[in-house]
């Protein structure tokens, strides 16, 4: 497996068109991702009870296991908490895109991100869809614009693509994502779009997406909020000509490895772009009694506001970490916990087998001033491990979100 350029357009048979429709004042705010042929689709959506209109629309299509042709995405307006009008606008958006592409409306998925509680400006949406369908292409320029058009408070575009071989055929998986605030396990406020030119059986693809999410997007946290619009969609069009990938495929291991890698890298990019964040934190939890305990403890640490603020202040306050572990609900022996920090500034153990270490505070401060920090927790309860990713919580986060609407 190797990394390649072109993001979501790297796989064969995909193109996109991106425009500034006027939802935002001057930036790209709409993109259309189109497959040349109908594609298998899998999706995962927010766990928030309050679901945006596009989420409700997409859930129906994914559950029907229909093949689809395109995904329409707008940024700047979430079309969330907009009532029956919002649902009608989501359906109309799909219908407008379908008319421009010459397909059925239920072959077009729709996603929105941005301000909640404001109806879609449908006159701008209609003009934008017409422009997007008129500017479809598969160049690097189209790929870059597609990744930019879905952003809101993000500071950089998030895209990745990989290539690997299945039965002598080159297969590609590409993806883009957005997200920097309202990021929390159980999906986060994020959109992620994955394409592949492999032919993948629909039930297997849905199952694989679920397992990949559990170790990627569901293991990141920025601020503890879960959005109304969280969506991950995967299209598989089979344009590579490689054999079908399903539960019994002899090639599924190669596909699963690449598929999960793409999701994990996008998830980590989202954390690195956390609103106001200055530090990227990786928590490695080793030696838990069960996989559930390992994931639960790692997530509890990375979501703790007190832990996040300690990292922001470069404070080796390991007591906050142990406290977050203790209220996680998972089981572990606190008397056998070993804990260490590591960065380009060095490595230091602050607890060994449940006993606090009289560590060098100056060295610890130096380690924690770096912008990439690894926290390792070694338990002695079993063979299971988990990794979670997060960021610090800064003054800038409050500033960004204090005037988001204005």
C-alpha positions as CSV (number, residue, x, y, z in Angstrom):
1,X,0.0,0.0,0.0
2,X,1.3,3.5,-0.9
3,X,0.0,7.0,-0.5
4,X,-1.0,8.8,-3.7
5,X,-2.4,12.2,-4.6
6,X,-5.9,13.2,-5.7
7,X,-7.8,12.4,-2.5
8,X,-11.4,11.4,-3.2
9,X,-10.9,11.5,-7.0
10,X,-7.9,9.1,-6.9
11,X,-10.0,6.0,-7.6
12,X,-11.1,5.4,-11.2
13,X,-14.4,6.6,-12.4
14,X,-15.0,9.6,-10.1
15,X,-15.2,13.3,-10.8
16,X,-16.4,16.4,-8.9
17,X,-17.5,20.0,-9.4
18,X,-17.1,22.7,-6.7
19,X,-18.5,26.2,-6.6
20,X,-19.0,29.3,-4.5
21,X,-22.8,29.4,-4.5
22,X,-23.1,32.3,-2.2
23,X,-24.0,30.5,1.0
24,X,-20.7,31.8,2.3
25,X,-19.6,35.3,1.5
26,X,-16.8,34.5,-0.9
27,X,-15.5,30.9,-0.4
28,X,-16.2,27.6,-2.1
29,X,-19.3,26.2,-0.3
30,X,-20.7,23.4,-2.5
31,X,-19.3,20.3,-4.2
32,X,-20.7,17.4,-6.1
33,X,-18.9,14.0,-6.1
34,X,-20.0,11.8,-9.0
35,X,-19.3,8.2,-10.0
36,X,-19.4,7.4,-13.7
37,X,-21.3,4.2,-12.8
38,X,-23.7,3.4,-10.0
39,X,-22.0,2.5,-6.8
40,X,-22.5,0.4,-3.7
41,X,-23.0,2.7,-0.7
42,X,-22.4,2.4,3.0
43,X,-23.1,5.1,5.6
44,X,-22.8,5.9,9.3
45,X,-24.6,8.8,11.0
46,X,-24.8,10.9,14.1
47,X,-26.0,9.3,17.3
48,X,-27.6,12.6,18.3
49,X,-31.3,12.3,18.7
50,X,-31.6,15.7,16.9
51,X,-30.7,14.8,13.3
52,X,-30.4,17.2,10.4
53,X,-32.7,16.8,7.4
54,X,-29.9,15.5,5.1
55,X,-29.1,12.8,7.7
56,X,-32.7,11.6,7.8
57,X,-32.8,11.6,3.9
58,X,-29.5,9.7,3.6
59,X,-30.3,7.1,6.3
60,X,-33.3,5.9,4.3
61,X,-31.3,5.4,1.1
62,X,-28.5,3.6,2.9
63,X,-30.9,1.3,4.7
64,X,-32.5,0.5,1.3
65,X,-29.1,-0.7,0.1
66,X,-29.6,1.2,-3.1
67,X,-26.8,1.9,-5.6
68,X,-26.1,5.6,-5.9
69,X,-24.4,7.9,-8.4
70,X,-23.5,11.1,-6.5
71,X,-23.1,13.0,-3.2
72,X,-24.0,16.7,-3.0
73,X,-22.4,18.6,-0.1
74,X,-22.9,22.2,0.9
75,X,-21.1,24.1,3.7
76,X,-22.1,27.2,5.6
77,X,-25.6,26.0,6.4
78,X,-26.4,22.7,8.2
79,X,-30.0,22.5,7.3
80,X,-30.6,21.2,10.8
81,X,-33.5,22.0,13.1
82,X,-35.3,23.4,10.1
83,X,-38.5,21.3,10.3
84,X,-40.5,20.0,7.4
85,X,-39.1,22.8,5.2
86,X,-35.6,21.4,5.8
87,X,-36.7,17.9,4.8
88,X,-38.3,19.3,1.6
89,X,-35.2,21.3,0.8
90,X,-33.0,18.2,1.2
91,X,-35.2,16.3,-1.2
92,X,-35.3,19.2,-3.7
93,X,-31.5,19.5,-3.6
94,X,-31.2,15.8,-4.5
95,X,-33.8,16.2,-7.2
96,X,-32.0,19.2,-8.7
97,X,-28.7,17.4,-8.7
98,X,-30.2,14.3,-10.2
99,X,-31.8,16.3,-13.0
100,X,-28.4,17.8,-13.9
101,X,-26.8,14.3,-13.9
102,X,-29.6,12.4,-15.6
103,X,-30.3,10.0,-12.8
104,X,-33.0,9.4,-10.2
105,X,-33.2,11.6,-7.1
106,X,-32.7,8.6,-4.8
107,X,-29.3,8.0,-6.5
108,X,-28.1,11.3,-5.0
109,X,-27.1,11.6,-1.3
110,X,-27.0,15.0,0.3
111,X,-25.0,16.4,3.2
112,X,-24.8,19.8,4.8
113,X,-22.6,21.5,7.4
114,X,-22.6,24.9,9.0
115,X,-24.9,27.1,11.1
116,X,-27.9,25.2,12.7
117,X,-31.5,26.5,12.6
118,X,-31.4,28.5,9.4
119,X,-33.3,27.4,6.3
120,X,-31.3,26.6,3.2
121,X,-31.2,29.5,0.8
122,X,-32.7,27.4,-2.0
123,X,-32.3,30.0,-4.8
124,X,-28.5,29.9,-4.1
125,X,-28.5,26.2,-3.8
126,X,-30.3,25.7,-7.1
127,X,-27.8,28.0,-8.9
128,X,-24.9,26.3,-7.2
129,X,-26.1,22.8,-8.2
130,X,-26.4,23.9,-11.8
131,X,-22.9,25.4,-11.8
132,X,-21.4,22.3,-10.0
133,X,-22.9,19.9,-12.6
134,X,-21.4,22.2,-15.3
135,X,-17.9,22.1,-13.9
136,X,-17.3,18.4,-13.3
137,X,-13.8,17.1,-13.8
138,X,-11.2,14.6,-12.4
139,X,-8.0,16.7,-12.2
140,X,-5.9,17.5,-9.2
141,X,-7.5,21.0,-9.2
142,X,-11.0,19.5,-9.0
143,X,-9.8,17.2,-6.2
144,X,-8.3,20.1,-4.2
145,X,-11.4,22.3,-4.6
146,X,-13.7,19.4,-3.6
147,X,-11.8,19.0,-0.3
148,X,-11.9,22.8,0.4
149,X,-15.6,23.2,-0.4
150,X,-16.8,21.1,2.5
151,X,-14.9,23.1,5.2
152,X,-16.4,25.4,7.9
153,X,-14.1,26.4,10.7
154,X,-11.4,24.1,9.5
155,X,-8.0,25.7,8.8
156,X,-6.8,23.1,6.3
157,X,-8.3,20.6,3.8
158,X,-8.2,17.0,4.9
159,X,-7.7,14.4,2.1
160,X,-5.8,11.2,1.5
161,X,-5.6,8.4,-1.0
162,X,-3.9,5.0,-1.2
163,X,-3.2,2.4,-3.8
164,X,-2.7,-1.3,-3.4
165,X,-3.0,-4.5,-5.4
166,X,-5.8,-7.1,-5.5
167,X,-5.3,-10.1,-7.7
168,X,-2.9,-8.1,-10.0
169,X,-5.3,-5.1,-10.3
170,X,-4.5,-1.7,-8.9
171,X,-7.2,-0.7,-6.4
172,X,-7.5,2.8,-4.9
173,X,-9.3,4.2,-1.9
174,X,-9.6,8.0,-1.5
175,X,-11.2,10.3,1.0
176,X,-11.9,13.8,2.3
177,X,-13.2,15.0,5.6
178,X,-14.2,18.2,7.5
179,X,-14.2,18.8,11.2
180,X,-12.5,20.9,13.8
181,X,-15.1,21.7,16.4
182,X,-18.0,19.7,18.0
183,X,-15.7,16.7,17.8
184,X,-16.4,13.8,20.2
185,X,-16.6,10.0,20.2
186,X,-19.8,8.7,18.6
187,X,-18.8,10.4,15.4
188,X,-18.2,14.1,16.1
189,X,-19.3,17.0,14.0
190,X,-17.7,15.7,11.0
191,X,-18.3,14.8,7.4
192,X,-16.2,12.1,5.7
193,X,-16.5,10.9,2.1
194,X,-14.7,7.8,0.9
195,X,-14.5,6.5,-2.6
196,X,-13.0,3.3,-4.0
197,X,-12.8,1.7,-7.4
198,X,-13.1,-1.8,-5.8
199,X,-16.4,-3.7,-6.2
200,X,-17.6,-4.3,-2.6
201,X,-20.6,-6.3,-1.5
202,X,-23.0,-3.9,0.3
203,X,-23.5,-5.8,3.5
204,X,-19.8,-6.4,3.9
205,X,-19.1,-2.7,3.2
206,X,-21.5,-1.6,5.8
207,X,-20.1,-4.0,8.4
208,X,-16.5,-2.9,7.6
209,X,-17.4,0.8,7.9
210,X,-18.8,0.1,11.3
211,X,-15.7,-1.6,12.5
212,X,-13.4,1.0,11.0
213,X,-15.3,3.9,12.7
214,X,-15.0,2.2,16.1
215,X,-11.2,2.5,15.9
216,X,-10.9,5.9,14.0
217,X,-13.6,8.6,14.2
218,X,-15.0,7.2,17.5
219,X,-11.6,7.4,19.1
220,X,-11.1,11.2,18.6
221,X,-12.2,14.2,20.7
222,X,-11.8,17.9,20.5
223,X,-14.5,19.4,22.8
224,X,-17.1,16.8,23.9
225,X,-19.9,17.9,21.5
226,X,-21.7,15.6,19.1
227,X,-23.3,17.2,16.1
228,X,-26.7,17.0,14.3
229,X,-25.0,16.3,11.0
230,X,-22.3,13.8,11.5
231,X,-22.0,11.6,8.4
232,X,-19.6,9.1,6.8
233,X,-20.4,7.9,3.3
234,X,-18.6,5.3,1.2
235,X,-19.0,4.7,-2.5
236,X,-17.6,1.6,-4.3
237,X,-18.0,1.6,-8.1
238,X,-15.9,-1.4,-9.2
239,X,-14.1,0.5,-11.9
240,X,-10.7,-1.1,-11.0
241,X,-11.9,-4.5,-12.4
242,X,-10.6,-6.3,-9.3
243,X,-12.6,-9.3,-8.0
244,X,-15.6,-8.6,-5.7
245,X,-14.7,-8.0,-2.1
246,X,-17.0,-9.6,0.4
247,X,-16.9,-11.5,3.7
248,X,-15.5,-14.6,2.0
249,X,-13.0,-12.9,-0.3
250,X,-9.4,-14.0,-0.1
251,X,-8.4,-10.4,-0.7
252,X,-10.5,-8.8,2.1
253,X,-7.6,-8.4,4.5
254,X,-5.7,-6.1,2.1
255,X,-8.8,-4.1,1.5
256,X,-9.7,-3.8,5.2
257,X,-6.2,-2.6,6.1
258,X,-6.2,0.1,3.5
259,X,-9.8,1.1,4.2
260,X,-9.2,1.5,8.0
261,X,-5.9,3.3,7.3
262,X,-7.8,6.0,5.3
263,X,-10.4,6.5,8.0
264,X,-7.8,6.7,10.7
265,X,-5.6,9.2,8.9
266,X,-8.6,11.4,8.3
267,X,-9.7,11.2,11.9
268,X,-6.2,12.2,13.1
269,X,-6.2,15.2,10.7
270,X,-9.5,16.4,12.2
271,X,-8.0,16.3,15.7
272,X,-4.9,18.2,14.5
273,X,-7.2,20.9,13.2
274,X,-9.2,21.1,16.4
275,X,-10.6,24.6,17.0
276,X,-8.0,26.6,18.8
277,X,-5.8,23.6,19.4
278,X,-2.1,23.9,19.8
279,X,-1.2,20.3,20.7
280,X,-2.0,16.8,19.2
281,X,-2.3,14.1,21.8
282,X,-2.2,10.4,21.3
283,X,-3.2,8.1,24.2
284,X,-2.0,4.5,24.0
285,X,-3.8,2.3,26.6
286,X,-2.2,-1.1,27.0
287,X,-3.0,-4.2,29.1
288,X,-6.7,-3.9,29.6
289,X,-9.0,-6.7,30.7
290,X,-11.2,-6.4,27.5
291,X,-11.3,-4.4,24.3
292,X,-14.3,-2.5,25.6
293,X,-12.4,-1.5,28.8
294,X,-9.3,-0.4,26.7
295,X,-11.4,1.8,24.4
296,X,-13.5,3.2,27.2
297,X,-10.5,4.2,29.3
298,X,-8.6,5.8,26.4
299,X,-11.7,7.7,25.3
300,X,-12.3,8.9,28.9
301,X,-8.8,10.4,29.1
302,X,-8.9,12.1,25.7
303,X,-12.3,13.6,26.4
304,X,-11.6,15.1,29.8
305,X,-11.6,18.9,29.8
306,X,-9.3,18.9,32.8
307,X,-6.8,16.7,31.0
308,X,-7.0,18.8,27.9
309,X,-6.4,22.1,29.8
310,X,-3.4,20.5,31.6
311,X,-1.9,19.6,28.2
312,X,-2.6,23.2,27.1
313,X,-0.7,24.5,30.1
314,X,2.1,21.9,29.7
315,X,1.3,20.7,33.2
316,X,2.2,17.1,34.0
317,X,-0.9,16.7,36.2
318,X,-1.1,12.9,35.9
319,X,-3.7,12.9,38.7
320,X,-6.3,14.2,36.3
321,X,-5.5,11.4,33.9
322,X,-5.9,8.7,36.6
323,X,-9.1,10.4,37.7
324,X,-10.5,10.3,34.2
325,X,-9.6,6.6,34.0
326,X,-11.4,6.0,37.3
327,X,-14.7,7.5,36.3
328,X,-14.7,5.9,32.8
329,X,-16.8,2.9,34.1
330,X,-14.1,0.4,33.0
331,X,-12.4,-2.0,35.3
332,X,-8.7,-1.9,36.1
333,X,-6.3,-2.3,39.0
334,X,-5.2,1.2,40.0
335,X,-2.2,-0.3,42.0
336,X,-0.6,-1.5,38.8
337,X,-0.8,1.5,36.5
338,X,2.3,2.8,34.8
339,X,2.1,6.1,33.0
340,X,4.6,8.1,30.8
341,X,4.7,11.1,28.6
342,X,6.8,11.3,25.4
343,X,7.5,13.9,22.7
344,X,10.4,15.3,20.7
345,X,11.5,16.8,23.9
346,X,12.1,13.5,25.6
347,X,10.3,10.8,27.6
348,X,9.4,10.6,31.3
349,X,7.7,8.1,33.6
350,X,5.4,9.8,36.2
351,X,3.8,6.6,37.7
352,X,5.2,3.1,38.0
353,X,3.1,0.2,39.1
354,X,0.6,2.4,40.9
355,X,3.4,4.4,42.7
356,X,4.0,8.1,42.0
357,X,7.5,8.9,40.7
358,X,9.5,11.9,42.0
359,X,10.1,13.1,38.4
360,X,12.0,16.0,36.9
361,X,9.3,18.8,36.6
362,X,11.6,20.8,34.3
363,X,12.0,17.9,31.9
364,X,8.3,17.1,32.1
365,X,7.5,20.7,31.2
366,X,9.9,20.6,28.3
367,X,8.3,17.4,27.0
368,X,4.8,18.8,27.2
369,X,5.6,22.1,25.4
370,X,5.9,20.2,22.1
371,X,2.9,20.1,19.8
372,X,2.8,16.3,19.4
373,X,2.6,14.4,22.7
374,X,2.2,10.7,23.3
375,X,0.7,9.5,26.6
376,X,1.2,5.8,27.3
377,X,-0.8,4.0,30.0
378,X,0.3,0.4,30.9
379,X,-2.1,-1.7,32.8
380,X,-1.7,-5.2,34.1
381,X,-5.2,-6.6,33.7
382,X,-5.2,-8.4,30.3
383,X,-4.0,-8.4,26.6
384,X,-6.2,-5.6,25.1
385,X,-5.1,-2.2,23.9
386,X,-6.6,0.9,22.3
387,X,-5.5,4.2,20.9
388,X,-7.3,7.5,21.1
389,X,-6.5,10.9,19.7
390,X,-7.3,14.4,20.9
391,X,-6.1,17.9,21.4
392,X,-5.7,20.5,24.1
393,X,-8.4,23.0,25.1
394,X,-7.3,26.6,24.7
395,X,-8.5,30.2,25.1
396,X,-8.8,30.3,21.3
397,X,-11.5,27.6,21.3
398,X,-13.7,29.9,23.4
399,X,-13.0,32.8,21.1
400,X,-13.9,30.9,18.0
401,X,-17.1,29.5,19.3
402,X,-18.2,32.6,21.2
403,X,-18.8,34.5,17.9
404,X,-19.4,31.6,15.5
405,X,-22.8,32.9,14.2
406,X,-21.6,36.5,14.0
